[in-house]
Amino acid sequence: MNRIALIARAAAGALISLPAAAAEADLTALREEIAQLRQAYESRIAALETRLAAPAAKPGDAAGAAPQAAVAATRKPASEAAFNPAISLVLAGTYARLSQDPEKYAIAGFLPSGGEIGPPRRSFGLGESELGIAANIDPTLRGRLTFALAPEGGATVEEAFIQTLGLGHGATLKAGRFLSGIGYLNGQHAHAWDFADAPLAYQAMLGGRLKNDGVQLKWLAPTDLLVELGAEAASGGAFPSTDRNRNGATLGALFAHVGGDVGLSHSWRTGLSLLGTAPRDRQYEDADSAGVPVTNAFSGRSRTWIADFVWKWAPAGNASVRNLIVQGEYFQRRETGSLAFDVTGANRADAYAARQSGFYAQTVYQFMPHWRVGYRYDRLDAGTVSFGSTLNPADFPLLAAYKPQRNTVMADYSPSEYSRWRLQLARDQSRPQATDNQFWLQYVVSLGAHGAHAF
Amino acid sequence: MKILLLLLASLLALPAQAALKIFATVPEWGALAKEIGGDRAEVFVATSGLQDPHHIQARPALIARARAAGLLVATGAELEIGWLPLVQRESGNALIQAGQPGYFEAARHVALRELPTRLDRADGDVHAGGNPHIQTDPRNFLLVGAALAARMAELSPADAATYRANWQAFAARWRAAIARWESQAAPLRGLPIAVQHKAFPYLEDWLGLKTVTVLEPKPGVEPSVAHLGKLLAQAADNPPRLVLRAAYQSPQAAEWFARAARVPVVVVPFTVGGSERARDLFGLFDDTVGRLLAALQ
């Protein structure tokens, strides 16, 4: 009985020990794997600990903070909308009271720029609404599109460009349609202006502002003082250029800006820009010496120099309570070529040369949080205009020598960063016959993502 | 000619590797970077202690400095959203763009308070990422500093040992200082206070202060006298013992309320450079704790 039991036990033992040997091998493998895992984790933990560099005093804080931060970062649900670009919307409206008819507005002494110039329509009017969409495209590029929605309907592409993000060595490349970097005010959106309208010099010389379809290269010098150099090449199209239907660039611009701080309270920027273009058949409407409406056209070269300056003051650099801005820009334009009189009729063309200039100077003072007042002086000089012998100067009444000027005062109230109410009074002497007394009430608000404003 | 040679010689005498150039958006991170970097970091601070950190302009000088920076140290949590993205883009500097190792956000290393449950501009200047004023709790500097030291070491490996040693020395002194401030500030625990702007949740958490009144009706919106009067009536049951405001904020509202409630106004430096005594990080908290305690007497 005992023997049988022994044999049975031995057999059972052998039966058990066979798989046991196999299991033993598995276990060793498992143990090794676990040991490896543990080692990997320990080295990762050690790495994390060295990163945190022994915050031994408050280990609880460190341990608690990191996972909490991680949780906050991962809480957003995954969705296709997560990568939607930022959308911003600017709404504006005016109430205007004008003593002269805005339909007949012209800046005397200057070839009409055909842009959005002059005061708005009388009574209540919708300003231009602006819809902006922007986002980073990938680690190297950013894109932006701005629609200008006109009150009468229709959307125009104000800006649509791509821009490099840190090309390195201080260089930035922009391509598409963009606001030119010339001057100071040109690159700012209308809603960021300190007055309701553009200075006369911008209206007469650039048709409001210069927008380019082309490329822009900017370079920052490696200095503590801001030294920025830029060059643009564009196809042309709007004033002062025209569409030339050719392969090369029709418009070129160069600009240099220098700027910096003086102490804590002052900062400044100044610059010089040159804009050159060669318009062909740039047409405009006028009336001849007998008062008959005619269409004339200029072809030739147009070169504009702009000197700009801005200085900002805020006590100890804290602009949220009080601050002062003083800025001014001086334009000088030389146009030489030929002027064709009455292109649909007589079509008589002869030499034309003009050297004209203009400037504005303005100051805006914030005397308490949310409240600002400002004054602007505009002056243009029709300068010297010479006509070829076959042209009769009396046939070009718009080009008769004149020095338009305008005085503007404004007061604005901004309840928050996103809304502004403005009252503006102007005495506009752009036309020799009539002084236009203008009264504006305006609101400008911004909705949605709001990008940073330039200096 | 001699001058030219001298110039050339001085150029050649420059150390093989220049110190890491750091662009700090606000003084507190500039001061922290100086503690860690020592003479192996060249720190530029974009703003001063008396400027409202919410309203900074992308000044030309900032763009020029950002162009040369190897590391940009920002608070993050949308504090600098009104100017920093523009400075980064205009700088043409690939190193400091978001997502690069040369871009460091302090707020990422701290658990943020006051995460809004609702995002609507009708609620005022709401920071979508939570309250960014993390520098009012000294314990946060241990978290941010450890991460910053590691980042600086990564960007300038030759100086890694220096940064680590400086950081460890600073952290030890800082821990001792925290213990000192905490024991000094023990009488402040549970103290009911009024604040002008919701700028101090981290300070309140650290010292155990209790905000019973916020003067601004909404973040970033100046209170009217009528609103202050209403707050005064509400505060009758649980009156605050002092009114707290940061040095950069306009004084009128806090002073009006304090006069009416017959309590002192405590102007804390808020960051390095916010007061005469707040010349460095230690001075910042010496002064903050000192001014709070002085108001109790």
Boltz contact constraints between the chains, C-beta under 6 A:
constraints:
  - contact:
      token1: [A, 51]
      token2: [B, 150]
      max_distance: 6.0
  - contact:
      token1: [A, 52]
      token2: [B, 146]
      max_distance: 6.0
  - contact:
      token1: [A, 53]
      token2: [B, 146]
      max_distance: 6.0
  - contact:
      token1: [A, 53]
      token2: [B, 149]
      max_distance: 6.0
  - contact:
      token1: [A, 53]
      token2: [B, 167]
      max_distance: 6.0
  - contact:
      token1: [A, 55]
      token2: [B, 142]
      max_distance: 6.0
  - contact:
      token1: [A, 55]
      token2: [B, 146]
      max_distance: 6.0
  - contact:
      token1: [A, 57]
      token2: [B, 175]
      max_distance: 6.0
  - contact:
      token1: [A, 58]
      token2: [B, 139]
      max_distance: 6.0
  - contact:
      token1: [A, 61]
      token2: [B, 139]
      max_distance: 6.0
  - contact:
      token1: [A, 65]
      token2: [B, 110]
      max_distance: 6.0
  - contact:
      token1: [A, 65]
      token2: [B, 111]
      max_distance: 6.0
  - contact:
      token1: [A, 65]
      token2: [B, 143]
      max_distance: 6.0
  - contact:
      token1: [A, 68]
      token2: [B, 111]
      max_distance: 6.0
  - contact:
      token1: [A, 69]
      token2: [B, 111]
      max_distance: 6.0
  - contact:
      token1: [A, 165]
      token2: [B, 97]
      max_distance: 6.0
  - contact:
      token1: [A, 166]
      token2: [B, 93]
      max_distance: 6.0
  - contact:
      token1: [A, 166]
      token2: [B, 94]
      max_distance: 6.0
  - contact:
      token1: [A, 166]
      token2: [B, 97]
      max_distance: 6.0
  - contact:
      token1: [A, 168]
      token2: [B, 94]
      max_distance: 6.0
  - contact:
      token1: [A, 170]
      token2: [B, 67]
      max_distance: 6.0
  - contact:
      token1: [A, 170]
      token2: [B, 92]
      max_distance: 6.0
  - contact:
      token1: [A, 171]
      token2: [B, 92]
      max_distance: 6.0
  - contact:
      token1: [A, 172]
      token2: [B, 92]
      max_distance: 6.0
  - contact:
      token1: [A, 220]
      token2: [B, 67]
      max_distance: 6.0
  - contact:
      token1: [A, 220]
      token2: [B, 92]
      max_distance: 6.0
  - contact:
      token1: [A, 222]
      token2: [B, 68]
      max_distance: 6.0
  - contact:
      token1: [A, 224]
      token2: [B, 64]
      max_distance: 6.0
  - contact:
      token1: [A, 226]
      token2: [B, 60]
      max_distance: 6.0
  - contact:
      token1: [A, 226]
      token2: [B, 63]
      max_distance: 6.0
  - contact:
      token1: [A, 226]
      token2: [B, 64]
      max_distance: 6.0
  - contact:
      token1: [A, 259]
      token2: [B, 60]
      max_distance: 6.0
  - contact:
      token1: [A, 260]
      token2: [B, 60]
      max_distance: 6.0
  - contact:
      token1: [A, 260]
      token2: [B, 61]
      max_distance: 6.0
  - contact:
      token1: [A, 261]
      token2: [B, 61]
      max_distance: 6.0
  - contact:
      token1: [A, 264]
      token2: [B, 48]
      max_distance: 6.0
  - contact:
      token1: [A, 267]
      token2: [B, 59]
      max_distance: 6.0
  - contact:
      token1: [A, 269]
      token2: [B, 60]
      max_distance: 6.0
  - contact:
      token1: [A, 316]
      token2: [B, 50]
      max_distance: 6.0
  - contact:
      token1: [A, 317]
      token2: [B, 48]
      max_distance: 6.0
  - contact:
      token1: [A, 317]
      token2: [B, 51]
      max_distance: 6.0
  - contact:
      token1: [A, 318]
      token2: [B, 50]
      max_distance: 6.0
  - contact:
      token1: [A, 318]
      token2: [B, 51]
      max_distance: 6.0
  - contact:
      token1: [A, 318]
      token2: [B, 52]
      max_distance: 6.0
  - contact:
      token1: [A, 318]
      token2: [B, 248]
      max_distance: 6.0
  - contact:
      token1: [A, 320]
      token2: [B, 52]
      max_distance: 6.0
  - contact:
      token1: [A, 320]
      token2: [B, 55]
      max_distance: 6.0
  - contact:
      token1: [A, 321]
      token2: [B, 250]
      max_distance: 6.0
  - contact:
      token1: [A, 369]
      token2: [B, 222]
      max_distance: 6.0
  - contact:
      token1: [A, 452]
      token2: [B, 82]
      max_distance: 6.0
  - contact:
      token1: [A, 452]
      token2: [B, 83]
      max_distance: 6.0
  - contact:
      token1: [A, 452]
      token2: [B, 85]
      max_distance: 6.0
  - contact:
      token1: [A, 452]
      token2: [B, 86]
      max_distance: 6.0
  - contact:
      token1: [A, 455]
      token2: [B, 57]
      max_distance: 6.0
  - contact:
      token1: [A, 455]
      token2: [B, 58]
      max_distance: 6.0
  - contact:
      token1: [A, 455]
      token2: [B, 59]
      max_distance: 6.0
